[in-house]
């Protein structure tokens, strides 16, 4: 096959949310010639195997919970009606395909040339791209952005590990598993455990230590207790030694949990042990770009790598692995490189995060432990509230799900440096309060606010 030579002002490797945002900003706002490369589907992890299909699935699981709750409100329906996983997946896939096409249209509207293929560096300012048709293109640019994202990890030291799927594979499941084994304790494992259970799959979660370890202890304990209450089984201090194929889609996992050895059969084994930066075939040795201890591309506060003219954003540089973070960093980088905002950079402090568990978790700023380490234990005061939302007020005790809120305050002025909430509507509640905290709100500011009543969020303004 032949090859072609091209040059551009800005070359973007990876068209996930961050790469798309940076490419479009450089082309549309700053008038630069931009070429972008993507080897998979447009939109990256978030659109295809992350935030979007995950939230759609969470919506389905939330509807399932609501249907069960509805009997307490006088509705009568038959529980014999099963959830049609296959039909739901088809509708979810159709929505994702619409987003893929929307991304393609937006790139075209902003005059971003994009190539479907795999790229690797040949020098610090040039890459070779192998297109789907086998043709190779050589592209040079003085400004190259690496925004290639990440990929799921597997426990490859476990015999038979390939019988399991990753979080990517979760979205490819054509039918609903009867019994799932999830290995992992982070937000992906916890979210998928909650969705599986709510939709009717028997759910088992294998962990090494606790769950949601970066989160406030109150959140960890509340999620653990609620999941156990609804019937999700945890296996702490666990290790996996072997997975066997039993046929007909069933597997047997051999494990040790504490000092107990055992086996468990399932028709779905899900590895949810984290994600790794997508750097393996970029041939970074041709550039001199350095990786950090986590294997991610090292960058400074302006997204610069150690090599002039090469930058990185998003999951591949391993800072805060959230879609809005990648988008914001990508836009600010393009403004700095090609506009007048020469010090444009993203502030990585105080970025809100949500876990779409059952119930939802919202967290912003410092957890109680890190706050005490940073400011000193004597300077920290926490306000905590536990209550039953009005939604559950008329239900029997066994159907009620409590909400828990915590504010972490520092100094005599009680400036809020952390907010941690679990309960109904937490993702939406966090948005406004997070903005207030980012602007320097104090506990007194919250106390002075006249809240909307009756709402869950009003509890945050009246904690004592």
N, C-alpha and C positions, 0 to 999 in steps of 0.2 A: 504494500500500500504506500501511497505517496505521503508527503508531509508539506505543511505550509508554515509560513513565518508571519507572526503578527506582533504589533506593539500597542501598548495602551498606557493611559495615565495611571490606571488603578486596576490591579488584578486581584480578584477575590476568589479564594479557594473555599468553597462550601456555601451553599445557599439555604442554610437554615434561617431562622428568624433574624439573627444578628448579621449574617453575611448579606442577606437581602436588604436589610435596613441600611447598612453602610454603603452598599453598592448603589442603591436608589438615591440616597442622599448625595453622594458624590456626583452622580450623573444629572439628577434633576435640579438640585439647588446650586451646584457648583460647575455644571457644564463640562464635566470631565468625560473622557472616553473610558468606559468601564467594560471589562470583560470578566465574566464570572464562570466558575466551573462547579458542576455538581454531578456526583456519580450515582446518586439515588433519586428519590422524589423531591421536588421542590418543597421547601418548608421545614426540612430537617426533622429532628426528633419531635419537637413540639407538635407540629401539624400531623405527622404520620404515625408516630408510636409513642406519643407523650401527652402533653397537656390537653390537647383538643379531644382526641378519642377517649382519653382517660376521664375527662369531665363529662363527656356524653354518657359513658358507662356508669359513672357515679350518679348521674341523673336518673338512669334506669334503676339503679339500686336504691336511690332515695325514694323513687316512686313505689318500689316494692315495700319499703318501710312504711310509707304513707298509707298504702292499701291495707297493711296489717293494722295500722293505728285507726283506720277509718271506722272500724266496728265500734270503737269507743265513742264515736261521734254519731252513732245511729245509722251508719250505712251497712247494708247487708249485701254480700257478694260471695260467690263460690270460690273457695280456695283451690278447687280442682283445676281451675284455668291455669295452665303452666306458662312460664315465661318462654317465649320463642326466641332463643338465643340466635339462631341462624337468621331469622328475619331481622332481628335487631342489628346484627353485624352487617347485613347487607345495607341497611339504611345508614349506619354509621360510616361504612366505607364510601357510600355515595356522597356523603357530606364532605369527607376528607378529599375525595376527588375534585369536588367543586372548589375547595380551597387551593388544591394544587393548580388548577386552571386559573384561579384568581391571581395567584402568585406569578404565573407565567404572563398573564395579561398586564399586571402592574410593571413587571420588568420591561416588557415591550413598550409600554406607555412612557417609561422613563428612559428609553433608549439604552438599556443595559443589554449588551450582547451576552448570551449565556450558552454554554456548551455542555452537553451531557457526556461526561467521560471522566476518566480517572487521571489525576495530575500528580506529577512528582517533580521535585526541583532538579535542575541540571546545573544551576549556579545560584548565587544569592539574588539575582534579579531576572531569572528565567525559569520557566517550567516546560515540561513536555506533557502534553495531554493526549491520551489514547481515547479516541472517540468510540462510540458503540459500533460504528461501521468499520473499525480497524484503522482508520486514517489517523495519522499523528499530526498534532499541531504544536509548534514551538512559539511560546508567547513570552515577550520581554516587557518588564515594567520596572520603573524606579520605586514603585510603591506596591507592595504585595501584602495582602491580608490573609492570614490563616484563620479560618472560622469553620473548621471541619467537624466540630462537635465531639461526640464520644460514642462508645458502644458498650453494651452490657458485658459484665464479667461472668465467668463461669468457674466453678470449682473443678478445674481440670485435673487436680490430683486425686479426685474421687473416681474410682473405677465405674464406668458406665455413665459418666456425667452427661454424655450427649443424649441420653434418653429424656433429659429435662429441657425445658424451654426457658427463655429469658422474658423480661418484660416486653420486649419487641414481639416475641412469639405469642404473648397473651392476646394481642390484637389480631392474630391470625387464626385463633381457635374458631373452627367452624361450628362446633357444638359445645354445649355447656358440660364441663366435667361434673361427675357425680361426687368425686372426692379429690381435693387438691392438697398437696404438700408444698408449702412455701418455705424456702430457706432464705432468711434475711430478716433484718430488724430495722431497716431504715424506712423512710417515708414511702418508697415504692412498695415494699413488702406489706406495710401496714395498710396502705390504700387498697391494694389489690385483695388483701385478706378481707377487708370490710366489704368490698364489692362482691366478691365471690359468695361470702356468707349471706349477704342481704338478698342475693338472687337465688339462693337455695342450694349452694354447693357446700358439702361438709368440708370444713377448713381447719388445717393444722399448720402451725407456724413454728419453725425451728430456728432458735436464736443462740448466740454465744453468751451474751451478757444481757443487758436490758434492751428495751426498744427505744427508738427515737432519741438516741443518746445525746445529740447536740441540743436537744430541747430542754426547757425547764423541767425540773423534777416533778412538779405538779402535773404537767402535761403527760409525762411518761407514765406516772402512776394512774392517772385518770383513764388514759386509753387502755392500758393493761387491764384494769379492773372492769371497764365496760365491755371489752372484747371477751373476757372470761365470762362475764355475766350473760352475754348473749349466746355463748356456746362455742366460741373459737378457742381451740386448745393450743397452749404454748408449751414448747419443749425447751427449757432453758439449759445453758451449758452443754449444748449439743454439738456433736461432730458426726459427719457422714463418712462412711467408709466404702460403700458399694451400692450401686443401683442395678437391679436385674430386670430384664424384659420378661414379663409373664405372658405376653401375647394379648391380642384383642385390645391393645392400647393401654394395658395395665402394667405398672411397674412396682417393684418392691425395693424400698430403700432400707439399707442397714444403717443403724445409727447408735450413738451413745449419748445419753442425756444425763449429766451428772455421773453417778456411778452405776447407772442402769443401761444395759444394752437391749436393743430391740429391733424389730422391723415394722414397717408400715407399708401397706399397699395403697396405691392411688392410681387414678387414670390421668392425672396431670401433676407433674413435678415442675415447680417454677423456681428457678434460681433468681433471687433478687438481692444480690450481694454488692451492688454498686455498679458504677460505670467507669470506664477507662478512657483517657483522651485518644482521639482518632489521629494517631501520628505515625503508625507503623510503616506505611508505604509512601510517605511523603519524601523520603530520602533527604532528610534534613541534614545529613552529614555533608551534603553538597553546599550547604549554606553556612554552617557553623552555628546555627541556632541551638541554644542550650535548653535542656529540659530541667525541671526542678525535681525535688526528691520524690514527688508523687507521679513523675513521668509526664507531667503536663508542660506545656510551653511556658517558660518563664517570661513574665512581662513586668514592666514598671507601672506607675500610676497612670501613665499616658498610653498604655497598651503597647509600648515599644518592646521588642525583643532585644537581645544583646547585639543584634546585627542591624545596622542602619538600613531603613527602607523595608524592613519586615515587621509586621505587627500581628497581634493575635487578640481575639475576643471570644467570649462564650465558653462553653464547656471544655474546649480543648486547652484553654489556659488555666482552668481549674480554680477560678476565683469563686464567685457565687454562681452556681449552676441553675439559673432561672432565666426563662425566656425574656421577660422585660429588662433584665440586666444586660443580656446580650444585645438587645435592640438599642437600649440607651447608650451603651458603650460604643456600638458601631456607628451610630449617628454622630456622637461627639467626636469620634476619631476622624470621620470624614470632614467635619467642620474644622477640626484643628489642622488637618493636612491640606485642605483645599480652600478653606475660607479664612475669615479674619479672626476667628476664635483660637488664637495661638496657644492658649492654656486650657483649652476645652478638655475636660476629663470627667469621668464618672466618680461620684462619691459612693464608695462601697459600704459606708456605714449606714446603719438603720434602714435596711431594706426588708420590707415585709415578706413573710413566707407563710404559706398555708398548706396544711396536710388535709386532703379530702378523705379523711377517715370517717368513721361512723360512731360518734358525731364529728363534725369538722373541728379542726384545730387552726388557730391563728396565732402567729407569734411575731413580735417586732422588738428589735433592740436586744438588750442583754438579759439573759436568764439570771435568776437570783444568785447562783454560785459565781459565775464570772463577774457579775456586778460587784460582789463583795471582794473578789480578788483584785479588781481594778481600782476601786475607790476606798476599800477598807470596810470591814464588817460593821463598824460603828457608825458609818455614814449612810448605810442603806436601811431603808424602811420599806417593807412590803405590805400591801393591802390585798387581802384575799377574800373572795366571796364565793359561796356555793348556794345555788338556788334551783328551784324547779320552774322552768319556763311555763308560761300560761298555756302553751300548746298541750302540755302534759297534765295540766291541773285537774282535769276531770277523769283522768285515766286511773286504773288500778295501780297500786304501787309497783307491781312487777313489770308494768309497761312504761314507767316513768324514767326519763333519762335526764339527770341533773347537768347543769352547766357550772363550770368553774372558771373564775377570772382572777388574774393577779396583776397588780401594778407594782413595778420595781422603781422606787424613788431614791434620789440621792441628795444629800446636803440639807441644810436648814430650810431652803426654799422648796424642797421636795420636787425637784425637777424629775420628770418621768423619763427613765432610761430604758424601760422594758415593759411590754404588755404581752400577756400570755393568756389566751382564752380558748376554752373548749366547750362546744355546745352548738346548738341549732343556730345557723346563720353566721357562724364565726368568720367565714371568708368575706362576707359583705360588710360585717361590722368593722373588721380590721382596717378597711380602706380609709375611712374618714378619720378614725382615731390615730392611725399611723401618721397621717399627714399632720395632725395637730402636734403629735410628739416630735416629729421631724422639725417642726417650727419652734420647739422649745417649751411645750406646754408643761405646766406644773399640776400637782394634785389640786391646788387651790383653783386653778382654771377649770378643771373638771367639776369641782364642787359647786362652782358658781353657775355652771351651765344648767339651764332648765331643759330637761330631757323630754323626748316624745314618750307618751305613756298610752297603753302598756306595751312595752317592747323589752327584748332581752338586753339591748344595748344600754338602756337607762341604768342598769345595774352598775355599769362602769363609772357613772357620774355620781354615785352615792355610796361608794365603798368606804368603810371606816375600820 
